[in-house]
Every structure is written in C-alpha cells, then in structure tokens.
Amino acid sequence: MIDSKRLIRSIGYALIGIKDVIKRENTIRVHLVIAVLVLIAGIIAHLNRYEAIAITFSIGFVLVLEMTNTAIEKLVDHLHPHHHSEVAFVKDVLAGSVMIASITTAIVGIIVFYPHLKF
C-alpha cells in the first residue's frame, strides 16, 4: 500500500528542488524560456500528437539533464572545493552532456517544425 503522507512529502521535496534550481541557476531559466517559446510555437503550428510528444520529451530531456548537471556540480564543488583536474574533468563531461542534449533537441525541433514553416 502507498503511504500517502510519504508520497506528498516526496512531491514537496521535488517541488522545492525545482523551485530552488530555477531561482539559483541562470542556465535552467534560459532553457525554460526557450521551452516555453517552443511550446507556444507548437501550439501555433498545430503540431500533431506525435510531434508534440517528440518536442515534450526533448524539452524534458534537456531540463532533467541540466538539473542533474547542476546537482552533481554542486556536490562535487562541496566535496572538493579546490581545483583538481579530475573535478574539472567531471564538470566538463557534465557540461558536454547538456550540450549534446541541447543540440539533439534542436535537431528534433528542426525536424518537427520544418514541414510547418510557410515559405
């Protein structure tokens, strides 16, 4: 049986995490602004169900990865506040993963929106 109090508490912690990362991290705010603009464009373009699913999953992919990147970077900075080449490597790999996700999402956006463009 599901413990509803525990579930509600877990959801509360998740919402606090989302609120805090939005408040503290500029990159997530940039991604959110772009996401809102893309979703508005999708409504205007009358995307079909599958196009909307592709866009929604792509946006979620980038946002989740950006939040994961932020969490791991904060943890690594806390555990090892002084510069270390391995810490730099971890942070660079994380940043690279967000970049790949963003590029992949942009490609999905081009594939989805291109047929809807009126030339």
N, C-alpha and C positions, 0 to 999 in steps of 0.2 A: 504494500500500500504506500502511496505517495504521502510524505509528510508535507502538508500544505504550508505550514509555518516556515519550514526549512526552504521550501521552494520559493516562497515570497521573499525570504531573506536573501537567497542566492540571486534572485532577479534584482533586488535592491542593490546588491553589491555590483552587479554587472552594469546597472544604470549609472551608479556613481563612477565606475571606471570609464564609461563612455563620456559622461559629463566632464570628468577631470581631464581626460586626454584632449577633448575639444577645447577646454579652457586653457590648457598649458602648451599645446603643440600647434604651431603655425601650419605645419605640413598637412595635418589632418583637416584643418579648416580649409586649406586650398583644395584638397581632394573633395571635401563636402560641397564646396561651392561649384566645382566642376560637375560633381554628381547631380546636383540639383538642376544645373543648366542642361545637362544631357537628358535627364528625366523629363524636363519641360519640352525639350526638342522632340523627345519620343512621343509625347502627347500630341504635339503639333503635327508631327509626321504621321500620326495614326499607325504606329508600329503594330504589327500583328502579335499574337500571343508569344510566338517563339522568338521573335526579335526582342520583345520586351524581356523575356526570360534571359536571353543572352546578355542584354545590357545590364539587367539587375544583378545577375551573377558576377559579371565582370566588375561592376562597381563594388559589390560586396567583397570580392577577391582582393581588390586594392585596399579597401578600408580595413579589412581584417589583417592583411599583411602589414599595413602601416602601423596599426595598433600593436601588433606583435613586435615589430621592429622597435617601436618606442619602448615597450615594456622591457625587452631584452637589453636595449642600450642603457636604460636607466639602471637595471640590475647590475650590468657589467660595470658601469661607472661607479656604482655604490660599492661593489666588492673590490674594485681595483681602480681607485681614483687617480693614480699616477699613470702617465703614459707608458704603455707597454706594447710592443709590436704585435703580440697575439690579440690583445684587446682591440687594437686598431684593425687588425685583420677581420675579427668578428663583426665589428661595426661596419666595415666596408662591404663585407658579404651581405649583411642585412640591408644596407642601402642599395646594393646591386639587385637584391631580390625584389625590393619595392620598385626599382626602375624597370626591371623585366616585366613585372605585373602591370605597371602603368603602360608600358609600350604595348603589351599584349592586349590590354583593354582598349587602347586607342585603335589598334588594328581591328578588333571586334567592332568598335564604333564605326569605323570607316566601312567595313563590310556591310554592316546593318543599315547605315544611313545613306550610303551612296545611291542605292536604287530609288530613294525617296527625294533626292535632290532634283529640283526643276531647273533645267538649263535653258 
